[in-house]
Amino acid sequence: MTKYTKIVGTGSSLPPRKVSNSDLAKMLAERGLETSDEWIVSRSGISSRHFADPGVMASDLATEAAQRAIEMAGLKPDDIDLIILATSTPDYLGGFPSTACVVQRKLGITNHCAAMDIQAVCSGFVYAVSVADSFIRSGMHKRALVIGAEVFSRILDFNDRTTCVLFGDGAGAVVLSQSDEPGILATRMHADGRHTDILCVPGSVSAGAVAGTAFLTMDGQAVFKLAVSVLEQVANEVLDAAGMQASQIDWLIPHQANIRIMQGTAKKLGLPLEKMVVTVDRHGNTSAASIPLAFDEAMRDGRIHPGQHILMEGVGGGFTWGAVLVRL
């Protein structure tokens, strides 16, 4: 019998500390930098974001999101037999040990299930779902916990107003379960290492110290141009693979990076903006967490319901991109 993968639970977590554009403007003014709510909104669509307090790690946000997803799925933590966590801001230096293993411990999972991190920056959640789907379809695993979790506030340079206003912290999670009915209809992943420099943290560790910089750097214009192009391409790839048309999509959940990129993608697919889930205005760019955060919000407020088709797509440093087409 053919095995399929269904999404059976979603969850999310945001740090309590909400930082408005006005709050950031005051912070930057103390550093002699000018910005404003109008300037930030006009360029990104972002009005606020959440920053984690000192001592709060990616695993803390991930664990809370995972608990909510497991609860929605009607499962217990030990029912999970695979954990894949996408993050660019792991708990430990170099991601060693993996944040997925830390989350396994914090959830109290004792069944020795596999746990690993995936690093594809803002495409991380799409990559992680694609990998988990392959494992479930193969029969190797039956229930996977897939998480995107970030504390990007830790790698922002608050002397660079062009990047520090764009990002936020948060986590989102889904539970995937083996099913006799199709759920995940198609996935695609891509990368082009020729563009590693346009979005990166160009530092490394040498003799216990950081060589280079530990802050995020970005060529915004280059990222924008590439993102709109590849997101349209990969969306059409998964639609073709599933034998579907864009008009059959009920909800588009793009990576929440920039409202102009998101609107450009919807326009190229011929989708009305009313069919796009938008949280970037309140969350900022939460990298690998952005898609599952938006997914969970739309699930819990009743916009998304069983039988609908959802297209999720992400693009990020690497340069990486991918898409997942789902029937809920």
Protein Blocks (a to p, Z undefined) as FASTA:
>chain_A
ZZddddfbdcddddfbdcdfklmmmmmmmnopacdfklmmmmnopabdcdddehiafklm
mmmmmmmmmmmnopafklpgbdcdddfbdfbghhiacfklmmmmmnopanhpacddddeh
jmmmmmmmmmmmmmmmnomambdcddddddfklmccfkbmklmmmpccddddddddddfb
dfbfbdcddddfklmmmoccfbddeehiaehjfbdcddfklmmmmmmmmmmmmmmmmmmm
nopafklpmbdcdddfbfklmmmmmmmnopafklpccfklmnopnhjmmmmmmmmmmmmn
omacghiacddddddehiacddddddZZ
